[in-house]
Amino acid sequence: MTSALTSFYRSLTRHKLFAALNIGGLALGIAVFLVLFLFVRFETGFDRWIPGADKLYIIQERYHLPGVPDDANPYTMGAQLTHLRADYPQLVGTRFWPQGGFVRQGAVNSSENIIVVDPNFFQLMQLPVVAGDPTRTLADPDSIVITQRAATTYFGTQSPLGRTLTVVIGDKSFNYRVGAVIADMRKDMSFTGQIFVPMNTARFASQWFDHWGSTSLVTLLRFPDAAAARAFEAELPRFAARRVYDENMKKGEWEQSLRPLAEHHLYDPGDRAIVTTLGVVGTLTLLIAIVNYVNLATARAGLRAREVAVRKVLGGTRRALIRQFLIEAVLTVALAAIIGLALAEIALPLVNTLGGIALKIRYFGADSILPPLLLLVIMVGAIAGLYPAAVLAGFRPAAVLAAARAPGGGRTGARLRAALVVVQFAIAIAFAIGTTVMIAQTAHVRAADLGFRRDGLYVVRSFTSGSLLPEQKTALLRAWAALPGVSHVTNAENAPGDQNTTNHSTTHRPGMEATNNPSLMHVRVGEDYFGTFGARLIAGRLFDPTHPSDDLAAKVKGSTTPTAVVINRNAVRQLGFRSPQEAVGQSVDSNGPMTIIGVVDDLRFRGPREEVGGVVYRFNSRPFIDAFATIRTTGDPRATADAIQATWKRIAPTEPFEGRTVEENLFKRYYEQDSQRARLFTIGASMAVLIGCIGLYGLAAFDTTRRIKEIGIRKALGASTRDVLQLLLGKFLRPVLIANLIAWPLTWVAMQRWLSTFDDRIGLSPAYFLLASAIAVLIAVATVIGQSWRVARAEPARALRYE
């Protein structure tokens, strides 16, 4: 061991450039791997840390209807757990029901994430308790559980236990006594909140709470093991046959199953693919660093040939030499790991900012980085050092000592190094292409035509508050419309980035087969809705308040007069009309007769991954519950935001205000996560390319140094500097060009699969491949040109005297 340490020290100090390149490349690879390892561990660790999380399951449901996405959603009818317990008394379950609301404390009104839960919620979700008994607290309908953050916000340093908070949910206000405090919610939890209110259907349930087909809340069930969960899942179709299926819910159109809580966070295939991709990026970046080590170690193996020969002459065995060089490799990796860990610590704040995450390196406890880092050092040391050790130990003493110069590994070694360069740059070029496509797709979705004008739009999200009186809503809309710089104001159940209704209703067109009736989403809209968004009218007309038949507010209850509706282009297709013009004036039926008066272009209010479905717009001139207010300004909406908020405080002083531009709303809801993960991919890809360049530079330095005398002879025989430069560059560019042929088809398949997760996406043009490959070639040329130029311009006499 002592001789191995001595040899390791000498190899570092004797060949400083190669040591720096080896350790630097490994350190960068390990740093990238560690950061992305932390990210993958964070994303895949959601909810798994909760005691008993492996026994918890979410009831999920799917709709199999024309026009409705066939995706599983984790929400159920509010009273489903009650019906299940009636049929299965032994069933253990709880409910999680997020509510929009705010808290009044003195003169302060603040929006809060208020959750209605069953009294046994904290028995199933065993979260750390700071004070009190959460289960006993929730058994009292007038007591609540709060987090430490909420306790500090409303009570400062004083004990919150026994203190009172006024909670406003919808149009109702309740005084609750704080009975327990739990630790703040961790970021790796799927279901979080700040204030937990006991389930009380008399207070919170609407007419839809006990209506099959509605989706109110999350229902969690606990089973002793996975087999019991599967057995109960097999019971759900029989339960549906007894309790659910009727004229409204039909067999074959709706089904329920179970989703393990631990799989909820990455249940969406797109999310899983992104996390897997980033894990692969980290692994391949580390692989590039390992390839670097092998390349440089085998290239400079000849420099230690005489050392190996002397050791063998003095009795050193092949096994002892391999052990020594493996120990050196592990020590090199260990030193690189320490530097890589330091680089990861330094980079984490920037990575967290760019990626919108909160990763931390923990050295002790269950999430300690030290065990995986130690395992990484041993594995990488063994993988990276085994082949160079075998090459070194395989030198024959007689041949080495008799040779005039140290061996360079021969043609086999050169071919291996060329093959490894091909592997390195194939990965690097694939990353470069992937990064180029991701940047192009991100730019596309941010600038794509969404069917409406995004500029100048401002969304007042707090307008949905159920505690706002109708006359307050009317006054707000009028006051905002009168503000300088405001051109249009409307309210509706949807807004770009927000959707308060996802209700679909089967729509029947006379003469259409019942099996083809599409399920269309119905959205109530206020005055000037289409004018505010600048929607494009394709056929017919828009809603007109002077037409009583257009207005739901003017319709007499029980009237059989058809409701005037406007539909979007996609609804035209789903209803089977040959053109938008043909649809105008036609009658359809969906919970009552409707007449189509106009067709507008599709409005993409949701993310680029989601398909724009068929939509039926219905007009209501009176402000209604769950409506967002949207304001169009003539300039930058942020310049008018203060006036909008001041108007709100004047008319609704007791209500918290929340508003933001449409750009901010869309980005926050749909684009932010993709943008953040694309940044992480770009960072990993850039580091992979950099590490590949470090290895290429080392090989260029080594190879050109070995060929100095050969180049001197070539120049003495008449070769020009250009000829020599072409010779040297050609040697290193050949494997880079071959790497393109490997990277292109693999990346094409990977990017096609990634883009297929977007409904609105770019075409996979060859330009992205050519651009990335051109950049890779330029980087490779820039990497080796310095060494090649210096040697190519050397005087022949000086070159011939080398060595």
N, C-alpha and C positions, 0 to 999 in steps of 0.2 A: 504494500500500500504506500509506503514511504517513497519507493522508487517511482511509483506511478504519479504521486504528487509532484516529485522533483521533475519528472519528465513533462508533466502538464505545465508546470511553471516555465520550464525552458522553451516549450513550444509556443507559449504565449509571448514571451519576451524576445525570442529569436526571430519570429516572423510576425511582427506587429500588425502589418496590413491585413494578412489573412486572418489573424486572430480577431481583429476588429470587425472584418466583414462577416466572419462566421458567427461571432457572438452577437453583433448588431442585428444581422438578419434573423437569427433565432429569437432574440429579445423582442423584435417587432412582431414576429409571427406569434410568439407566446402571448404578448400583450393583446393583440387582436383576438386571439383565441379565448383568452380569459374574459375580455369584455363581452364577447358574444356568448360565451358559456354562461356568464352571469345573467345575460338577457334571456337566454333560452330557459335556464333554471327558474328565473322569475316568472316567465310566461306559463311554463308548464307546471309551476308549483301553486297556481291559484287554488285556494280553498283546501288544499291537501294538508295544510298544517293544523286545520281545525280538528280537535279530538272527535273521532267518530265520523269524519267526513266520508270515509269509504262506505258507510252504511246509509248515506243520505242520497235520495233520488228526487228528481224534478219530474212532475207530470208534464209532458209536452204533447202538442196536438198538431195535426196536419189536415189541410183541406185539399181535397182532390176535385177542384172545380175549374171549368174553363176561365182563364183570365186571372186566376189566383195563383201566386207562386207556391210551388209544392215544397215549401220549406217548413221544417219543424219549428214551432215557436213555443217558448217556455211559459206561456200564460194560459190560465184556465178560467172558466166561469167561477165567480167568487164563492158560491155555496157548494162547490163540488165536494169538498172535504166532508161537509155535513152529510151529503148523500152517500158518499163512500162509507162513512162510519155506520150509517144505518144498515148497510148490507154486510159490512165487515167490521164488527165491533172491536176486534183486536187490533185494528190498524192504528199505527202511530203516525201522526202527521201534524204539520203546522203551515201557516200561511204568511206571506210577505207581500204587503200591499202598499207600494209607494203612493204618496199623496202630495199634490201641490199645496203649499200653504206657507204661512209665516208665523212668527212668534212676536207677541207684544210684551215688552218688558219696560214699564214706565213709558217714556216718550219714544223709545226705540222700537221700530218695526223692521224685522229682518227676515228675508226669505230663508227657509230651512228645508233640509231633506227629511221630511216627516214620514215615518213608516208606521202603518197599522199592522200589528202582528197578533197572533194568538198568545195566550198567557204562557204556553209551553215553548215558545220560540227559543228562549235561551237555554232550555234543556236539550234541545236538538242541536242548536248552534252554540256550542260551548265556548263563548268568547271570554277573555279575561275580565274579571269583575274588580272594580276599584273600591266600591262601597255599596252596601245594601244588598238586597236579594232581588234580582230581576224577576224571577218567576213569581215570588210572592207579590211584588209590586204590580205586575201586570194582571194579577188576579183581581185587583181593585180597579173598577172602571174609571176612577178619577185619579189614578196615579200613572206616572210615566217613568221611563228609563232614558237617561241622556248620556252622551259621551263626555269625556274629560274636556274636549274642546268646547262643547256647548256649555258645560259647567263654568269654565273660565270666562266665556263670552258673556254670560248672563249674570254670574254671581261673583266674578273675580276670584279672590283668594278665600272667600268665605265658603263654608260647607253648603252645598246645594240641597242636602237632604232635608225634606220637610218644607222647602221653599216652593212657591207657586209660580207657574208659568202660564201665560195665556196663549193658547194655540188656536190659530184660525185656519180652518180647512173648509174650502168652498165658501159658502155664505154663512157658516156657523162658527161660533167662537166658544171655546171651552177652557175652563180653568183646571189645571192639573197640578197635583202635588208631586214633586220629585222624590221617588222612592229608592232609586238605585243609580249608580254611575258605573259605566263600563269603560274600558280602555278605548282610545281612539281607533277608528277603523283602519286596518292595514290596507295598503294599496293592492295587495294580492288577494283581494276578496271580491267575489262576484256581486254580493248583495250587501250594500252598505247604507248607513243612515246616521243621522245625528240625534234624532229624537224618536223614540219608539212608544207608540200609543197603543193601548190594549184594544183588541178587536171588539167592536160594538156595532152590530149590524143596524140597530135602531138609529144610531147616530150617523153612520157613514154609507150604508147600503142604498143604492138607487134601485130603480125598477129592473135594471139589467143584472143585478148581483146574482139573482137566482134564475137566469135565463140562459139556456144552453145555446152556444154560438157566440156569446159575449166572451171577451178576454179581459178580465179585471186584474188578476194577481198571479203570483207564483205559489203553487202548492208543492210543498216538500213532504216526502214520506221517508220514514226510517224502517229499515229491515235488518234482521240479524245478520244476513249474509247475502251474497250475490244470487245464490240459488233461490232464496225466498223472494228476492226482487223479481227474478225471471218468472217465478210461479205466479206472482201477483200480476205481472204484466200480461200473462196469458189470460187472466181473468177480466181484463179491461174490455175486450170485445163483448163478453157476456154481460158485463155491467151496462155497457152502452145499449145493448139490445133491450135490457129491462127498463132502463131509466131515461135514455137519451133520444133514441130514434123516434121521430114523429114526422109530421108534415114539414116542419122547419129543418130538422136534421135527419138526413137520410143515410142509410148504410151505404158505404162505398164512397161517400162524399166527405167523410170526416172520420178520423181515428185518433186514438191516444196511445202513447207508449211512455216508457221511463227513460230518463237521461241521468246518468250518474253526476252528482254535483261536481266531482273532481274533473269531469270532462266538459263542464258547461262553458268555461271561458274560451276554449279553443274548439268549440263544437262546429263552428262555421268552417267549411273546407278551405276557404280563402285565407282565414286567419291562421289555420294550421300550416298551410303551404308557405306563408310568409315567415313564420317562426322557424319552420324546417329549413327554408332557404337560408336564413341568417345563420342557423347552426351549421349548415353545409359550408357557407362562406368562411366561418371561423375555422372549421376543420381543414378546408382546402388551403387557407392561408397558412396554417401551421404546416401542412404538407409541403407547400412551396418552400418554407423555411427549412424543413428537413431535407428536401431535395438540394437546396443550397449547400447545406452542411456536407452532404454526401459528395456533391460535385467538387466542392473546394477541397475536401479531405482527400479524395482520390486523386485530384489533380496535383496536390502537393505531396502525395505519398512518396514520390521519387526523392524528395528532399530528405526523407528519413530512411531511405533505403540502406545507406551505409550503417546507420545506427542499428537497424534491424539485423543486418548481416553480422556486425560485431557481436551483438547480443547472442545470436545463434551460435557463432563460433565459440563463445564463452559458455555455452551450455543452455541457453534459453530455449525452452520448448515452444512449439506453435501455440499450445493452449495458454501458456503463461503470457505470451505476447498478445494474443487476442484478449485475454483478461485485462492486461495493462491498457490496451488501446480503448477497450470498452469503458474502463474506469475513467480514462481521460475524456471520452465522449460524454459520459454522465456528468462529470465535473464541469465540462463546457456548457452543457445544457442547464446544469444547476445555476451556474453564474449568469447565463442568459435569462433563466427564469426569475432570478432576483431582480435583474435589470428590467425584465418584462413586467414584473409585478409593480415595480416603481412607476414604469411608464403607464400602466393601467390605472394606478391611483391618480396620477397626474391628469390623465385623459378623461376620467370618469365625469367630472363636473361638466366638461364640454359635451361629452356623449349624452349625459342626462338632459342637458339643455336642448341639443339638436334632436334627440330621440324622444323627448317628452316622457322620460322614465325616471325612476329614482333608484338606480342600482347602487349598492354599497358592497365594499369588500369587507367581510367579517373574518377575523383571524381565530376566533374562539366560538364555541357553541355548535349547535346542530348544523348551521350554515357556514361553518368555517371553510375558508378557501385552501387551508394548508393540506388536508388529506388529498383532495383532487390534484393540487399542485405537485405534491410529492409523487403521486402516481404518474402524473404527466412527465415529470423529470425522468423517472425510471424508464417509462415506455419510450419516450422520444429519444433518450440516450441510447437505449438498446436498438431501436429502429435505425437511428441516424448513424450509430457507430459500428454496427455489425459488419456491413459490407466493407467500409474502409479498413476496419481491423483485419478482416479476412484477406484483403489485398496486401496490406502491409506485412502480415504474418506469412504470406505466401512467397515473399522474395527469396531467391536462392543465394546463399552467401557467396559462393564461388563466382557466379555470374556477375553479381553486384560489385564485388571487390576487384574483379578483373576488368570491369568496364571503365572506359575513359571518362564517362559522365554518368550521372545518376539516371536510372530508368524513368521513363515518363508514363508507364502503364501500357504502352504499345497501342496498336490499332483497336484492340478490344476496349481498353479504357477510354480512348477517344470517342468510340461509338457510344459507349454507355453514357458519357458526359453529354454528348449531343442528344441522345434520347431523353435524358433527364431535363435538358433545356427545352426540348419539345413539350414535355409534360408540363413544365413550369409555365411556359408562355401560352400553352393551350388553355390552362386554367385562367391565367391573367387576361388573355384576350376574351375569353368567355365572360369574365367579370366586367371587362370594359364594354362589351356589347350590351350586357344586361343593364349596366349603369346608364348607357346612352338611351336604351329603350325606356327605362324607368323615368328618366328625366323628361323624355319626349312625351310619355303618357301623362305624367304629372302636369306638364305645361298644357297639354291638350285639354284635360278635364277642367283646368282652371280658366281656360279661355274659350271653351266650347260653347256653341249656341245651345242654350237651355230652353229655347222657346219663349223667353221673356227677356226684357232688358234689366240687367243686374245693377247698372249704374244708378246711383241716387236713391236706392231703396233702403228703408230703415224699418226693422221689425220690433214692435213693442210686445215682448213675450209675456209681460205681466198683465196684459189685457185679458188673458184667459182666466184671471182670478174670479172665482165664483162669488167672492164677497163684494165685488164691484156691483153696484145697483145698475139696472138698465138705464135709468136717467143719467147716471154718471158716465156710462159708456157713450151714450148719445152726445152728451156735452163734450166729452173728450174728442170724439171724432169731428165735431163741428169746430171746436177750438183749434185743433191741429190743422184743419183745412184752411183756417183763416190766418195761419202763421205766414210771415214773409218767407219766400223761398220754398214753400210747399205747393205742389201742383195737384196731387191726388192723394186721397185717403180712402182706405177700405178696411173691412174686417172679414175674416173667413176662418173656417176650421183648419185651413192649412196655410203655410207660408214656406218660402224656400228655407229648407233646413229643419222645419218643424211640421209635424203632422198630428193633429189631435183626433183624427178619425181614420181608422183603417177599415171601417165597416164596408163589406162588399155585399151586394144584393144581386141575386139571380135576376137577370133582365130578359123578358120574353118579347120576342118580335113576332107578330102574327105571320103564320106561314112557315116559321122556323121550327125544326124538330126540337122537342124538349131536351134531348141529350146534348144539343149544341148551344143551349142558352148560356151566354157568358155571365160570369159574376163580375159586375162593375162596381167601382168604388164611388160612393155618393158623397159629395162635398157641398156643404152650405156656404154660400158666399154673400157678401153684402154689396152695397151700392158701389159702382165704379170699380169693381174687382178687376175686370179685364183691362180697363183703361189704366189702372194703377200699375199693372205689371207689363203693359205694352204687349199683351198677347195678340197673336196674329189671327184675325178672323178669316176663315177659309171659305165658308159658305153660310148663307142665311144672315141672321142678325143676332145682336147681343141682347141682354136683358134691358128692359126699359121700364122705369118706375111708373110711367104713365099707362102701362098695360097692366091692369089688375090681375090678369091671368098669369102674369110672370111672377107675381109676388106671393110667397108662401104666407106672409103675414096677413095678406088680404083674403086668403082662402078661408071660407067658412068650414068649420069642423063638420065632417060627414059629407061634404060636397063631393060629387062624382066628376066634377069638371077636371079635365086632364091638366096636370101640372106642366108648365112650360119649362123645358130644360135645354141646356147647352151641353154638348158632348165634345170629347177631344177626338183627334184623328184616329187614335188607337181603338176607341170605342166603335168608330165607324167600321173598321176592319173586323172587330170581334162580332159585331151584330150582323155582318154579312152584306152590308151595302156595297155597291160597286164603286161609289164615289161619295164624297161629302155632300155634293149637291143633291144626290138621290136621297140622302138621309133626312134632309130638311123637310119638315112638314109631316114626317112619318110618325106613327103612334107606336109606342112600346109600353110594356107594363112591368113595373117593379114595385110591389107593395102599393099598387094604385096606377091608374092610367097616366101616361106622360106623352107630351108632344115635343118633338125635337124642333127647336126654332133656329139653332145655329150650331156650327162646328168650328172649333178653334184648334190651333196647332197644339201638339203635346207640350205640356209644361213640365220640365224636369225639376221638381222641387226636392227630390231625394238624391242619393248619391249616384256616382257613375257606375257602380256595380249593379244597381237595381234597375230592372226593366220598368219603363213607363207603361203602366197598365191602362185599361179603359176607365175613363172617369166621366161621371155624370154630375154636372154642376146645377145646383138649385138655388134660386135667388130668395133672400129674406131681407127685407128692408130694415127690419128692427135688429139691433145688436143682440146677439145670443150668447149663451154660455159656451165656453171652450173655444172662443174665437180669438185669433191673433189679429192685432192691428198692424197694417202695413202702410207706410207713408212714403210717397215719392217726392223727393226734393229736386230742385232745379240745378243744384250743385252737389258738392260733397256732403253727404248726409251727416257726417261727423260735425260739420259746422252748424248744423241745425239741431244737433242732439241735445244741447243744453236748453234750448227753447222748448223742445218736446218734453223734456223731463220737468222743466219748470211749470209747464201747463199741467202735467200730471199731478205735481205736488199741490197745485192750487185747487184742483177739482177733486182729487182723491188723496188727501194728505195723510191718511192712516194706512195707505197701501204701499208696500215696497215697490220700487220701480225697477224694471229690468228691460233693457233694450239694446240692440246692436245692429250694425249694418248687415245687409243680406250676405255680403262677401264674408264677413266674420262669422255669421251664423252657419253658412254652408261649410266653411273651412272647419269650424269647431266640430260640427256634427259628422261630416262625411269625408273631408279631405285631410284632416290633420294627421290621423293615424297612418294613412298611406304615405304621406309626405315625410313623417318622422321615420318610418321604417325604411323608406327609400334612402334617407340620409345615412342611416346605419349601414345599409348595403353599400352605399357609395364610399363610406369611410373604409369598410372592410376591403372593398375592391381596390381602392387606391393603395392601401397598405400592401395588398398582394402584388400589385404591379411594382411597387417600390422594392419589395423584397426580391422579386424576380430580377430587377435591375441591379440590385446589390450583388446577387450571385453572378449575373452576366459580367459585371464590371470585374469581379474577382477572377473569373475565368479568362477574361480578356487580358488582364494584367499578367496572369500566370503564363498564358499561351504566348503572348507577344514577347515576354522576357525569355522564354525558352527558344524562340525562333529568331533572336537577334542576329546570330551568326549566319543562319540561313538567308535572312533578308540582306545582310551585307554581301553575301556571295551573289545573290540575284541582282543587286544594284551594281556590283562590280562587272557583271556580265551584261549590263545595259538596261535593266528594268528601271522604269521611272517611278517617281513617288506615287503617281496615280495608279500604276500597275500594282504596286505593293499594297496600297490602300484598298484596292478592289479585292485583292487576295485575302487580306485580313478581315475586311468587313463581310465578304462573301461567306467566310467560314462560320460567322456568328449569325448572319441573317438567314442562312438556309434553314436551320431548325426553327427560327421564328416564323418563316413563311409556311413551313410544314405544319406548324402549330395552328395556323389559321384554318387549314383544311380539316383539322380535327375539331377545332372549337366551333366552327360555323354550324354544322348540322346539329350538334348537341345543344347549342344555344338557341337555335331556331325552334327546336321542339320545346325547350324549357320556357322560352318567351311566349310562344303560342299558347301554352297552357296557362301562363300567368295572365296574359291579356284576355283569355277566355273568361276570366272571372269578372270582367267589366262588360256592362251592356254598352257603354259609350267608350269606344277604344280606337286607337290609331291602327293603321295597317302596318304590318311588319315589313317595312321596306328594306331592300338590300343596301340602301344608303347607310343605315345604322351599322351594318356589318363592315362595309368598306371604310367608314369613318373611324370606327374603333380599331380596325386592323391597321389603317394608315397611322393612327396615333401610336399604336404598339410598335410598329416598324420604326417610326421616328424616334421613339424613346430608346429602342434598342440601339439605333445608330448613334444617338447622342451619348449613350452609356459607354460604347466602346471606341468612339471616334477619337477621344483624347489619347488613349493608349496607342491606338493604331497610327494616328498622325505623328506622334512623337517618334515611334520606331521607323515609320515609313520615310521620314525626313532625315534620319540619322545618316551621318557620313559613312560610307562603306569601310574606310580604314578603321574607324573607331569600332564599328560593329564586328570586324574580323578580329580585333584584339580582345573582344569580350570573352570572359572566362580564362 
